[in-house]
Amino acid sequence: EVQLVESGGGLVQPGGSLRLSCAASGFTFSSYAMHWVRQAPGKGLEYVSAISSNGGSTYYANSVKGRFTISRDNSKNTLYLQMGSLRAEDMAVYYCATRTGTVTTSPFDYWGQGTLVTVSS
Amino acid sequence: SYVLTQPPSVSVAPGKTARITCGGNNIGSKSVHWYQQKPGQAPVLVIYYDSDRPSGIPERFSGSNSGNTATLTISRVEAGDEADYYCQVWDSSSDHPVVFGGGTKLTVL
């Protein structure tokens, strides 16, 4: 069974940093790109970041570019999101997700339960 | 960047049919995926590639996509279908490859 378990969320002051983790199991983690999607309170889904299977290619939404860094450790089956210079608008539930399909346009078929990041003084 | 437009809310009586639309420029040329999200839970894929259903999703859920509109149809709506629904496409021509619609709150009356 595929499982994605996020951790690391919490309360952080504006301008602060936080590192999220996503522990994966039940599939060959090193074979798949991984993604972060966030959802601000009461709002819709926002695609934040992605990393290729070997970590060699990354993507960031404009809203987080230069402040967030995505990485992965395939030996630990774990995805990370290092968040810096946090702003109030970064407050959200952060989901890690993956696509096990082989087609470029395949859907996100597995999601974690999410971890809440609260940015407040 | 590519924009997907969904109605904020749709209401339907139990046993009736709900239709949730997702508008986008020539969306019929793209593959559309639909996710269901209940309060406090992660999104769940309910329709992929316009009209395919993952295992475990009831046959009451169906999808279509043509022209500028994709549609998620839920037949014989049940109280348990009340949730937010999001459409999603991949826009390979853009710097923003993943696009979600704004979401539609389905209310079962």
gemmi code that builds the backbone of each chain (N, CA, C; Angstrom):
import gemmi

chains = {
    "A": [
        ("GLU", (0.839, -1.197, 0.000), (0.000, 0.000, 0.000), (0.879, 1.253, 0.000)),
        ("VAL", (0.595, 2.166, -0.915), (1.341, 3.416, -0.980), (0.966, 4.296, 0.209)),
        ("GLN", (1.984, 4.806, 0.879), (1.765, 5.738, 1.982), (2.704, 6.917, 1.851)),
        ("LEU", (2.163, 8.104, 2.059), (2.931, 9.338, 2.118), (2.581, 10.011, 3.435)),
        ("VAL", (3.585, 10.237, 4.267), (3.336, 10.795, 5.594), (4.187, 12.048, 5.781)),
        ("GLU", (3.494, 13.194, 5.817), (4.191, 14.460, 6.010), (4.405, 14.748, 7.489)),
        ("SER", (5.446, 15.525, 7.760), (5.726, 15.977, 9.119), (6.512, 17.270, 9.045)),
        ("GLY", (6.654, 17.919, 10.197), (7.478, 19.110, 10.255), (6.722, 20.419, 10.301)),
        ("GLY", (5.425, 20.363, 10.122), (4.651, 21.595, 10.184), (4.594, 22.147, 11.598)),
        ("GLY", (4.136, 23.372, 11.695), (4.024, 23.989, 13.010), (3.915, 25.486, 12.909)),
        ("LEU", (4.068, 26.131, 14.058), (3.972, 27.587, 14.133), (5.350, 28.208, 13.944)),
        ("VAL", (5.423, 29.181, 13.069), (6.685, 29.865, 12.809), (6.397, 31.350, 12.641)),
        ("GLN", (7.332, 32.168, 13.068), (7.161, 33.615, 12.937), (7.433, 34.062, 11.505)),
        ("PRO", (6.831, 35.161, 11.107), (7.160, 35.712, 9.778), (8.658, 35.928, 9.650)),
        ("GLY", (9.187, 35.519, 8.487), (10.618, 35.604, 8.257), (11.370, 34.377, 8.689)),
        ("GLY", (10.704, 33.484, 9.372), (11.351, 32.284, 9.880), (11.455, 31.180, 8.850)),
        ("SER", (11.993, 30.027, 9.306), (12.216, 28.879, 8.435), (11.595, 27.630, 9.028)),
        ("LEU", (11.359, 26.668, 8.151), (10.780, 25.397, 8.566), (11.131, 24.369, 7.509)),
        ("ARG", (11.358, 23.122, 7.935), (11.593, 22.053, 6.966), (10.516, 20.997, 7.096)),
        ("LEU", (9.837, 20.765, 5.993), (8.840, 19.710, 5.941), (9.469, 18.434, 5.392)),
        ("SER", (8.956, 17.313, 5.868), (9.392, 16.010, 5.367), (8.181, 15.210, 4.905)),
        ("CYS", (8.426, 14.308, 3.989), (7.379, 13.408, 3.515), (8.008, 12.025, 3.386)),
        ("ALA", (7.626, 11.120, 4.265), (8.153, 9.757, 4.248), (7.274, 8.896, 3.361)),
        ("ALA", (7.894, 8.237, 2.407), (7.154, 7.436, 1.429), (7.390, 5.947, 1.648)),
        ("SER", (6.378, 5.168, 1.372), (6.504, 3.712, 1.450), (5.475, 3.069, 0.530)),
        ("GLY", (5.712, 1.810, 0.202), (4.765, 1.061, -0.602), (4.967, 1.173, -2.104)),
        ("PHE", (5.994, 1.908, -2.514), (6.318, 2.001, -3.936), (7.810, 2.312, -4.068)),
        ("THR", (8.310, 2.209, -5.266), (9.729, 2.456, -5.510), (9.960, 3.956, -5.602)),
        ("PHE", (10.228, 4.551, -4.450), (10.321, 6.008, -4.316), (11.287, 6.602, -5.339)),
        ("SER", (12.406, 5.965, -5.535), (13.449, 6.531, -6.388), (13.077, 6.569, -7.862)),
        ("SER", (11.957, 5.972, -8.217), (11.538, 5.928, -9.615), (10.586, 7.042, -10.007)),
        ("TYR", (10.107, 7.810, -9.034), (9.038, 8.762, -9.331), (9.371, 10.183, -8.883)),
        ("ALA", (8.941, 11.138, -9.712), (8.985, 12.528, -9.289), (8.051, 12.717, -8.100)),
        ("MET", (8.362, 13.715, -7.303), (7.537, 14.013, -6.139), (7.145, 15.488, -6.154)),
        ("HIS", (6.049, 15.788, -5.497), (5.453, 17.114, -5.615), (4.961, 17.605, -4.261)),
        ("TRP", (4.927, 18.927, -4.119), (4.285, 19.578, -2.975), (3.133, 20.441, -3.488)),
        ("VAL", (1.982, 20.301, -2.868), (0.792, 21.092, -3.160), (0.316, 21.661, -1.829)),
        ("ARG", (-0.064, 22.924, -1.806), (-0.520, 23.520, -0.554), (-1.937, 24.050, -0.684)),
        ("GLN", (-2.548, 24.252, 0.474), (-3.924, 24.747, 0.531), (-4.057, 25.689, 1.709)),
        ("ALA", (-4.188, 26.968, 1.416), (-4.399, 27.959, 2.468), (-5.771, 27.745, 3.094)),
        ("PRO", (-5.951, 28.166, 4.328), (-7.231, 27.950, 5.015), (-8.414, 28.463, 4.205)),
        ("GLY", (-9.353, 27.581, 3.911), (-10.551, 27.972, 3.188), (-10.352, 28.238, 1.711)),
        ("LYS", (-9.169, 27.937, 1.194), (-8.860, 28.229, -0.199), (-8.649, 26.951, -1.006)),
        ("GLY", (-8.321, 27.108, -2.276), (-8.127, 25.986, -3.172), (-6.704, 25.439, -3.144)),
        ("LEU", (-6.457, 24.503, -4.050), (-5.165, 23.843, -4.132), (-4.187, 24.681, -4.965)),
        ("GLU", (-2.954, 24.757, -4.496), (-1.903, 25.491, -5.197), (-0.684, 24.592, -5.354)),
        ("TYR", (-0.223, 24.436, -6.577), (0.962, 23.630, -6.879), (2.199, 24.428, -6.512)),
        ("VAL", (3.041, 23.857, -5.673), (4.148, 24.612, -5.106), (5.501, 24.238, -5.706)),
        ("SER", (5.796, 22.950, -5.733), (7.143, 22.537, -6.108), (7.153, 21.091, -6.540)),
        ("ALA", (8.189, 20.737, -7.295), (8.349, 19.358, -7.745), (9.825, 19.041, -7.898)),
        ("ILE", (10.144, 17.761, -7.835), (11.513, 17.299, -8.018), (11.486, 15.989, -8.799)),
        ("SER", (12.419, 15.852, -9.714), (12.487, 14.644, -10.524), (12.930, 13.451, -9.684)),
        ("SER", (12.849, 12.292, -10.269), (13.131, 11.069, -9.519), (14.546, 11.016, -8.962)),
        ("ASN", (15.505, 11.557, -9.708), (16.896, 11.517, -9.237), (17.330, 12.828, -8.587)),
        ("GLY", (16.402, 13.770, -8.483), (16.706, 15.044, -7.839), (17.386, 16.051, -8.737)),
        ("GLY", (17.603, 15.694, -9.984), (18.363, 16.563, -10.869), (17.590, 17.733, -11.446)),
        ("SER", (16.277, 17.686, -11.350), (15.450, 18.743, -11.905), (14.394, 19.158, -10.887)),
        ("THR", (14.205, 20.449, -10.757), (13.232, 20.950, -9.794), (12.349, 22.020, -10.434)),
        ("TYR", (11.199, 22.241, -9.796), (10.275, 23.284, -10.237), (9.764, 24.008, -8.993)),
        ("TYR", (9.588, 25.331, -9.140), (9.001, 26.124, -8.064), (7.967, 27.073, -8.641)),
        ("ALA", (6.874, 27.213, -7.948), (5.917, 28.247, -8.299), (6.554, 29.612, -8.048)),
        ("ASN", (6.121, 30.598, -8.799), (6.691, 31.938, -8.628), (6.535, 32.439, -7.198)),
        ("SER", (5.456, 32.025, -6.558), (5.161, 32.522, -5.212), (6.177, 32.058, -4.164)),
        ("VAL", (6.947, 31.018, -4.468), (7.908, 30.505, -3.485), (9.338, 30.480, -4.011)),
        ("LYS", (9.517, 30.808, -5.261), (10.840, 30.739, -5.884), (11.827, 31.632, -5.133)),
        ("GLY", (12.987, 31.094, -4.855), (14.003, 31.830, -4.132), (13.886, 31.718, -2.619)),
        ("ARG", (12.776, 31.207, -2.126), (12.574, 31.088, -0.673), (12.468, 29.629, -0.232)),
        ("PHE", (11.956, 28.767, -1.097), (11.765, 27.348, -0.775), (12.751, 26.509, -1.580)),
        ("THR", (13.183, 25.398, -0.991), (14.056, 24.451, -1.678), (13.519, 23.038, -1.486)),
        ("ILE", (13.292, 22.370, -2.596), (12.823, 20.986, -2.552), (14.027, 20.057, -2.718)),
        ("SER", (14.004, 18.954, -2.009), (15.084, 17.974, -2.133), (14.532, 16.601, -1.771)),
        ("ARG", (15.342, 15.596, -1.994), (14.912, 14.235, -1.670), (16.127, 13.398, -1.310)),
        ("ASP", (15.881, 12.384, -0.503), (16.920, 11.414, -0.151), (16.356, 10.047, -0.518)),
        ("ASN", (16.771, 9.545, -1.653), (16.222, 8.280, -2.129), (16.658, 7.100, -1.255)),
        ("SER", (17.752, 7.241, -0.524), (18.173, 6.168, 0.377), (17.265, 6.082, 1.599)),
        ("LYS", (16.580, 7.186, 1.899), (15.667, 7.225, 3.043), (14.208, 7.295, 2.619)),
        ("ASN", (13.949, 7.235, 1.322), (12.575, 7.334, 0.810), (11.850, 8.564, 1.374)),
        ("THR", (12.544, 9.684, 1.375), (11.991, 10.879, 1.996), (12.148, 12.093, 1.100)),
        ("LEU", (11.085, 12.881, 1.057), (11.025, 14.145, 0.327), (11.066, 15.279, 1.342)),
        ("TYR", (11.700, 16.374, 0.967), (11.801, 17.517, 1.869), (11.348, 18.797, 1.168)),
        ("LEU", (10.943, 19.755, 1.994), (10.703, 21.111, 1.523), (11.253, 22.051, 2.580)),
        ("GLN", (12.362, 22.694, 2.252), (12.954, 23.688, 3.139), (12.328, 25.031, 2.806)),
        ("MET", (11.663, 25.609, 3.801), (10.943, 26.858, 3.584), (11.631, 27.971, 4.369)),
        ("GLY", (11.928, 29.072, 3.695), (12.570, 30.198, 4.354), (11.834, 31.490, 4.058)),
        ("SER", (12.212, 32.538, 4.806), (11.586, 33.866, 4.647), (10.068, 33.742, 4.591)),
        ("LEU", (9.538, 32.992, 5.530), (8.113, 32.684, 5.493), (7.258, 33.922, 5.699)),
        ("ARG", (6.147, 33.927, 4.982), (5.204, 35.040, 5.006), (3.843, 34.540, 5.461)),
        ("ALA", (2.994, 35.468, 5.818), (1.641, 35.085, 6.238), (0.925, 34.295, 5.150)),
        ("GLU", (1.187, 34.657, 3.893), (0.497, 33.980, 2.787), (1.011, 32.566, 2.528)),
        ("ASP", (2.077, 32.158, 3.222), (2.560, 30.782, 3.110), (1.814, 29.844, 4.062)),
        ("MET", (1.011, 30.420, 4.940), (0.256, 29.591, 5.885), (-0.726, 28.709, 5.132)),
        ("ALA", (-0.593, 27.410, 5.336), (-1.383, 26.459, 4.559), (-1.145, 25.044, 5.072)),
        ("VAL", (-1.988, 24.142, 4.619), (-1.694, 22.718, 4.747), (-0.861, 22.332, 3.532)),
        ("TYR", (0.258, 21.684, 3.777), (1.157, 21.268, 2.712), (1.024, 19.760, 2.508)),
        ("TYR", (0.699, 19.385, 1.279), (0.559, 17.984, 0.918), (1.725, 17.560, 0.022)),
        ("CYS", (2.262, 16.385, 0.275), (3.131, 15.798, -0.738), (2.272, 14.845, -1.566)),
        ("ALA", (2.645, 14.703, -2.813), (1.848, 13.889, -3.726), (2.763, 13.278, -4.771)),
        ("THR", (2.291, 12.217, -5.368), (3.061, 11.596, -6.433), (2.152, 11.098, -7.538)),
        ("ARG", (2.750, 10.846, -8.656), (2.040, 10.308, -9.815), (2.736, 9.019, -10.216)),
        ("THR", (2.039, 7.938, -10.201), (2.675, 6.667, -10.572), (2.469, 6.354, -12.051)),
        ("GLY", (1.708, 7.165, -12.742), (1.556, 6.980, -14.169), (2.811, 7.376, -14.913)),
        ("THR", (2.966, 6.828, -16.100), (4.184, 7.073, -16.876), (4.012, 8.191, -17.897)),
        ("VAL", (2.789, 8.627, -18.077), (2.514, 9.666, -19.069), (2.715, 11.040, -18.435)),
        ("THR", (3.192, 11.979, -19.237), (3.481, 13.317, -18.718), (2.262, 13.959, -18.065)),
        ("THR", (1.096, 13.653, -18.590), (-0.119, 14.294, -18.095), (-0.864, 13.451, -17.070)),
        ("SER", (-0.201, 12.495, -16.474), (-0.891, 11.615, -15.526), (-1.308, 12.367, -14.268)),
        ("PRO", (-2.332, 11.884, -13.569), (-2.861, 12.585, -12.397), (-2.045, 12.301, -11.140)),
        ("PHE", (-2.324, 13.083, -10.099), (-1.766, 12.813, -8.779), (-2.623, 11.715, -8.153)),
        ("ASP", (-2.129, 10.523, -8.129), (-2.962, 9.429, -7.630), (-2.729, 9.110, -6.155)),
        ("TYR", (-1.659, 9.640, -5.575), (-1.431, 9.424, -4.151), (-1.062, 10.738, -3.475)),
        ("TRP", (-1.695, 10.976, -2.323), (-1.483, 12.192, -1.544), (-1.228, 11.804, -0.087)),
        ("GLY", (-0.418, 12.611, 0.584), (-0.280, 12.461, 2.014), (-1.455, 13.105, 2.723)),
        ("GLN", (-1.440, 13.039, 4.049), (-2.555, 13.596, 4.825), (-2.378, 15.083, 5.071)),
        ("GLY", (-1.192, 15.599, 4.783), (-0.940, 17.028, 4.925), (-0.346, 17.399, 6.272)),
        ("THR", (0.390, 18.496, 6.279), (0.938, 19.051, 7.512), (0.703, 20.552, 7.493)),
        ("LEU", (0.252, 21.086, 8.606), (-0.157, 22.487, 8.679), (1.010, 23.380, 9.060)),
        ("VAL", (1.207, 24.411, 8.269), (2.204, 25.435, 8.569), (1.463, 26.721, 8.918)),
        ("THR", (1.723, 27.222, 10.101), (1.096, 28.453, 10.561), (2.176, 29.519, 10.693)),
        ("VAL", (1.979, 30.628, 10.011), (2.935, 31.729, 10.063), (2.278, 32.886, 10.805)),
        ("SER", (2.794, 33.144, 11.981), (2.184, 34.190, 12.811), (3.165, 34.613, 13.890)),
        ("SER", (3.058, 35.880, 14.256), (3.899, 36.390, 15.344), (3.169, 36.286, 16.680)),
    ],
    "B": [
        ("SER", (-0.656, 32.383, -18.096), (-0.767, 30.978, -17.737), (-2.216, 30.515, -17.927)),
        ("TYR", (-2.350, 29.216, -18.021), (-3.660, 28.632, -18.289), (-4.561, 28.757, -17.063)),
        ("VAL", (-5.836, 29.054, -17.305), (-6.788, 29.268, -16.207), (-7.948, 28.285, -16.323)),
        ("LEU", (-8.299, 27.673, -15.208), (-9.467, 26.798, -15.123), (-10.518, 27.455, -14.233)),
        ("THR", (-11.739, 27.531, -14.743), (-12.810, 28.219, -14.020), (-13.902, 27.244, -13.605)),
        ("GLN", (-14.160, 27.182, -12.301), (-15.223, 26.339, -11.765), (-16.242, 27.203, -11.037)),
        ("PRO", (-17.504, 26.792, -11.031), (-18.484, 27.511, -10.205), (-18.154, 27.283, -8.735)),
        ("PRO", (-18.286, 28.297, -7.902), (-17.953, 28.136, -6.489), (-18.804, 27.084, -5.780)),
        ("SER", (-20.050, 26.964, -6.205), (-20.931, 26.037, -5.519), (-21.967, 25.431, -6.456)),
        ("VAL", (-22.355, 24.220, -6.126), (-23.426, 23.502, -6.803), (-24.238, 22.799, -5.722)),
        ("SER", (-25.557, 22.907, -5.837), (-26.434, 22.237, -4.880), (-27.326, 21.245, -5.610)),
        ("VAL", (-27.579, 20.120, -4.952), (-28.387, 19.089, -5.578), (-29.104, 18.288, -4.496)),
        ("ALA", (-30.298, 17.826, -4.822), (-31.044, 16.998, -3.884), (-30.550, 15.548, -3.965)),
        ("PRO", (-30.670, 14.835, -2.881), (-30.260, 13.426, -2.901), (-31.006, 12.655, -3.987)),
        ("GLY", (-30.275, 11.787, -4.667), (-30.880, 10.983, -5.721), (-30.873, 11.642, -7.082)),
        ("LYS", (-30.600, 12.919, -7.113), (-30.546, 13.641, -8.385), (-29.131, 13.626, -8.964)),
        ("THR", (-28.973, 14.291, -10.092), (-27.677, 14.328, -10.773), (-27.013, 15.692, -10.607)),
        ("ALA", (-25.739, 15.669, -10.204), (-24.961, 16.889, -10.073), (-23.970, 16.983, -11.231)),
        ("ARG", (-23.873, 18.159, -11.775), (-22.892, 18.411, -12.833), (-22.009, 19.586, -12.428)),
        ("ILE", (-20.727, 19.345, -12.382), (-19.751, 20.366, -12.015), (-18.875, 20.638, -13.223)),
        ("THR", (-18.833, 21.898, -13.632), (-18.102, 22.243, -14.835), (-16.730, 22.824, -14.527)),
        ("CYS", (-15.867, 22.725, -15.515), (-14.503, 23.238, -15.433), (-14.200, 23.846, -16.791)),
        ("GLY", (-14.132, 25.162, -16.835), (-13.938, 25.848, -18.087), (-12.496, 26.255, -18.322)),
        ("GLY", (-12.061, 26.111, -19.564), (-10.715, 26.525, -19.937), (-10.611, 26.634, -21.437)),
        ("ASN", (-9.704, 27.463, -21.904), (-9.540, 27.675, -23.333), (-9.132, 26.382, -24.032)),
        ("ASN", (-10.042, 25.882, -24.876), (-9.795, 24.642, -25.618), (-9.395, 23.499, -24.688)),
        ("ILE", (-10.081, 23.416, -23.547), (-9.753, 22.377, -22.565), (-9.956, 20.981, -23.141)),
        ("GLY", (-10.791, 20.890, -24.187), (-11.031, 19.590, -24.809), (-9.772, 18.970, -25.394)),
        ("SER", (-8.735, 19.781, -25.603), (-7.478, 19.267, -26.140), (-6.539, 18.795, -25.038)),
        ("LYS", (-6.964, 18.952, -23.798), (-6.140, 18.551, -22.656), (-6.793, 17.392, -21.905)),
        ("SER", (-5.997, 16.732, -21.096), (-6.513, 15.682, -20.221), (-6.882, 16.304, -18.872)),
        ("VAL", (-8.104, 16.045, -18.440), (-8.607, 16.648, -17.212), (-8.739, 15.585, -16.121)),
        ("HIS", (-8.281, 15.953, -14.943), (-8.417, 15.080, -13.779), (-9.297, 15.774, -12.743)),
        ("TRP", (-10.027, 14.996, -11.990), (-10.929, 15.530, -10.968), (-10.609, 14.911, -9.604)),
        ("TYR", (-10.609, 15.765, -8.586), (-10.321, 15.333, -7.221), (-11.483, 15.718, -6.313)),
        ("GLN", (-11.767, 14.851, -5.373), (-12.766, 15.107, -4.340), (-12.026, 15.358, -3.028)),
        ("GLN", (-12.436, 16.392, -2.315), (-11.819, 16.664, -1.023), (-12.891, 16.933, 0.024)),
        ("LYS", (-12.929, 16.080, 1.013), (-13.846, 16.263, 2.137), (-13.128, 17.032, 3.236)),
        ("PRO", (-13.881, 17.706, 4.100), (-13.270, 18.555, 5.137), (-12.229, 17.820, 5.970)),
        ("GLY", (-11.064, 18.418, 6.086), (-9.999, 17.857, 6.905), (-9.268, 16.683, 6.287)),
        ("GLN", (-9.568, 16.402, 5.022), (-8.935, 15.258, 4.366), (-8.149, 15.697, 3.140)),
        ("ALA", (-7.258, 14.824, 2.695), (-6.501, 15.084, 1.481), (-7.381, 14.870, 0.259)),
        ("PRO", (-7.028, 15.480, -0.849), (-7.780, 15.221, -2.093), (-7.674, 13.753, -2.491)),
        ("VAL", (-8.732, 13.290, -3.147), (-8.789, 11.923, -3.664), (-9.152, 11.996, -5.141)),
        ("LEU", (-8.408, 11.284, -5.957), (-8.681, 11.251, -7.395), (-9.964, 10.485, -7.655)),
        ("VAL", (-10.910, 11.111, -8.378), (-12.168, 10.430, -8.673), (-12.367, 10.187, -10.168)),
        ("ILE", (-11.769, 11.037, -11.001), (-11.821, 10.859, -12.454), (-10.470, 11.280, -13.014)),
        ("TYR", (-9.926, 10.482, -13.929), (-8.682, 10.870, -14.570), (-8.796, 10.684, -16.074)),
        ("TYR", (-7.958, 11.404, -16.787), (-8.011, 11.406, -18.252), (-9.457, 11.578, -18.744)),
        ("ASP", (-10.056, 12.619, -18.264), (-11.396, 13.082, -18.669), (-12.543, 12.219, -18.142)),
        ("SER", (-12.390, 10.877, -18.253), (-13.561, 10.042, -17.981), (-13.245, 8.687, -17.361)),
        ("ASP", (-11.986, 8.436, -17.032), (-11.643, 7.150, -16.413), (-11.828, 7.223, -14.910)),
        ("ARG", (-12.220, 6.094, -14.338), (-12.486, 6.021, -12.904), (-11.481, 5.127, -12.227)),
        ("PRO", (-10.817, 5.635, -11.163), (-9.908, 4.753, -10.411), (-10.699, 3.636, -9.742)),
        ("SER", (-10.008, 2.565, -9.430), (-10.685, 1.480, -8.724), (-11.178, 1.984, -7.369)),
        ("GLY", (-12.372, 1.558, -7.024), (-12.957, 1.969, -5.755), (-13.853, 3.185, -5.855)),
        ("ILE", (-13.831, 3.869, -6.983), (-14.722, 5.019, -7.181), (-16.021, 4.519, -7.804)),
        ("PRO", (-17.155, 4.877, -7.217), (-18.439, 4.367, -7.728), (-18.700, 4.757, -9.182)),
        ("GLU", (-19.442, 3.909, -9.864), (-19.799, 4.177, -11.257), (-20.673, 5.424, -11.391)),
        ("ARG", (-21.208, 5.888, -10.285), (-22.026, 7.110, -10.311), (-21.206, 8.338, -10.731)),
        ("PHE", (-19.892, 8.231, -10.610), (-19.012, 9.328, -11.003), (-18.576, 9.128, -12.455)),
        ("SER", (-18.777, 10.152, -13.265), (-18.353, 10.089, -14.650), (-17.863, 11.462, -15.087)),
        ("GLY", (-17.148, 11.479, -16.210), (-16.618, 12.742, -16.686), (-16.657, 12.832, -18.192)),
        ("SER", (-16.639, 14.064, -18.684), (-16.583, 14.322, -20.105), (-15.778, 15.585, -20.339)),
        ("ASN", (-15.330, 15.757, -21.567), (-14.486, 16.912, -21.876), (-14.570, 17.215, -23.361)),
        ("SER", (-14.998, 18.443, -23.672), (-15.116, 18.833, -25.073), (-15.119, 20.346, -25.175)),
        ("GLY", (-14.531, 20.834, -26.253), (-14.539, 22.275, -26.472), (-13.854, 23.031, -25.354)),
        ("ASN", (-14.596, 23.921, -24.727), (-14.032, 24.743, -23.660), (-14.509, 24.335, -22.267)),
        ("THR", (-15.167, 23.169, -22.181), (-15.722, 22.765, -20.888), (-15.539, 21.266, -20.610)),
        ("ALA", (-15.034, 20.978, -19.427), (-15.017, 19.615, -18.908), (-16.079, 19.532, -17.815)),
        ("THR", (-16.674, 18.364, -17.699), (-17.774, 18.210, -16.746), (-17.609, 16.942, -15.923)),
        ("LEU", (-17.752, 17.102, -14.622), (-17.833, 15.962, -13.706), (-19.300, 15.755, -13.398)),
        ("THR", (-19.791, 14.555, -13.635), (-21.199, 14.241, -13.381), (-21.294, 13.194, -12.280)),
        ("ILE", (-22.122, 13.490, -11.298), (-22.356, 12.547, -10.214), (-23.837, 12.183, -10.245)),
        ("SER", (-24.122, 10.943, -10.559), (-25.509, 10.475, -10.638), (-25.963, 9.941, -9.284)),
        ("ARG", (-27.265, 9.975, -9.092), (-27.858, 9.436, -7.853), (-27.051, 9.913, -6.640)),
        ("VAL", (-26.975, 11.204, -6.510), (-26.133, 11.829, -5.475), (-26.547, 11.359, -4.088)),
        ("GLU", (-25.515, 11.106, -3.280), (-25.723, 10.694, -1.889), (-25.147, 11.767, -0.954)),
        ("ALA", (-25.573, 11.723, 0.273), (-25.091, 12.690, 1.258), (-23.571, 12.645, 1.381)),
        ("GLY", (-23.008, 11.465, 1.239), (-21.564, 11.288, 1.350), (-20.766, 11.890, 0.205)),
        ("ASP", (-21.455, 12.357, -0.833), (-20.763, 12.994, -1.961), (-20.496, 14.476, -1.684)),
        ("GLU", (-21.059, 14.990, -0.607), (-20.852, 16.399, -0.290), (-19.375, 16.637, -0.005)),
        ("ALA", (-18.779, 17.529, -0.780), (-17.332, 17.748, -0.725), (-16.970, 18.888, -1.664)),
        ("ASP", (-15.699, 19.252, -1.647), (-15.154, 20.160, -2.648), (-14.573, 19.324, -3.786)),
        ("TYR", (-14.780, 19.797, -4.998), (-14.271, 19.097, -6.171), (-13.379, 20.039, -6.976)),
        ("TYR", (-12.209, 19.527, -7.370), (-11.240, 20.321, -8.113), (-10.911, 19.643, -9.436)),
        ("CYS", (-10.875, 20.421, -10.511), (-10.360, 19.909, -11.772), (-8.883, 20.300, -11.869)),
        ("GLN", (-8.149, 19.561, -12.697), (-6.704, 19.803, -12.832), (-6.248, 19.367, -14.216)),
        ("VAL", (-5.363, 20.163, -14.793), (-4.746, 19.806, -16.057), (-3.253, 20.045, -15.969)),
        ("TRP", (-2.524, 19.477, -16.909), (-1.109, 19.762, -17.098), (-0.994, 20.682, -18.307)),
        ("ASP", (-0.283, 21.789, -18.140), (-0.105, 22.745, -19.212), (1.374, 22.793, -19.565)),
        ("SER", (1.782, 21.909, -20.453), (3.205, 21.755, -20.755), (3.787, 22.964, -21.468)),
        ("SER", (2.918, 23.791, -22.028), (3.407, 24.949, -22.771), (3.688, 26.139, -21.874)),
        ("SER", (3.410, 25.980, -20.609), (3.500, 27.098, -19.665), (4.649, 26.897, -18.686)),
        ("ASP", (5.038, 28.003, -18.052), (5.996, 27.916, -16.951), (5.342, 27.367, -15.692)),
        ("HIS", (4.035, 27.249, -15.740), (3.280, 26.733, -14.602), (2.566, 25.466, -15.059)),
        ("PRO", (3.239, 24.346, -14.963), (2.746, 23.135, -15.620), (1.490, 22.526, -15.019)),
        ("VAL", (1.277, 22.735, -13.738), (0.118, 22.129, -13.092), (-0.892, 23.228, -12.768)),
        ("VAL", (-2.103, 23.040, -13.241), (-3.146, 24.029, -13.010), (-4.336, 23.357, -12.335)),
        ("PHE", (-4.774, 23.936, -11.235), (-5.996, 23.493, -10.567), (-7.093, 24.525, -10.787)),
        ("GLY", (-8.311, 24.044, -10.901), (-9.440, 24.954, -10.859), (-9.626, 25.458, -9.438)),
        ("GLY", (-10.461, 26.464, -9.294), (-10.657, 27.064, -7.982), (-11.456, 26.222, -7.009)),
        ("GLY", (-12.068, 25.169, -7.522), (-12.837, 24.279, -6.658), (-14.320, 24.614, -6.634)),
        ("THR", (-15.125, 23.574, -6.478), (-16.582, 23.710, -6.388), (-17.070, 22.972, -5.154)),
        ("LYS", (-17.812, 23.664, -4.330), (-18.407, 23.042, -3.156), (-19.729, 22.415, -3.551)),
        ("LEU", (-19.807, 21.096, -3.467), (-21.053, 20.392, -3.744), (-21.825, 20.231, -2.447)),
        ("THR", (-23.024, 20.794, -2.434), (-23.899, 20.676, -1.272), (-25.067, 19.761, -1.609)),
        ("VAL", (-25.276, 18.769, -0.773), (-26.419, 17.863, -0.941), (-27.541, 18.354, -0.029)),
        ("LEU", (-28.613, 18.770, -0.630), (-29.700, 19.427, 0.109), (-30.433, 18.464, 1.043)),
    ],
}
model = gemmi.Model(1)
for chain_id, residues in chains.items():
    chain = gemmi.Chain(chain_id)
    for i, (resn, *xyz) in enumerate(residues, 1):
        res = gemmi.Residue()
        res.name, res.seqid = resn, gemmi.SeqId(i, " ")
        for name, pos in zip(("N", "CA", "C"), xyz):
            atom = gemmi.Atom()
            atom.name, atom.element = name, gemmi.Element(name[0])
            atom.pos, atom.b_iso = gemmi.Position(*pos), 0.0
            res.add_atom(atom)
        chain.add_residue(res)
    model.add_chain(chain)
structure = gemmi.Structure()
structure.add_model(model)
structure.setup_entities()
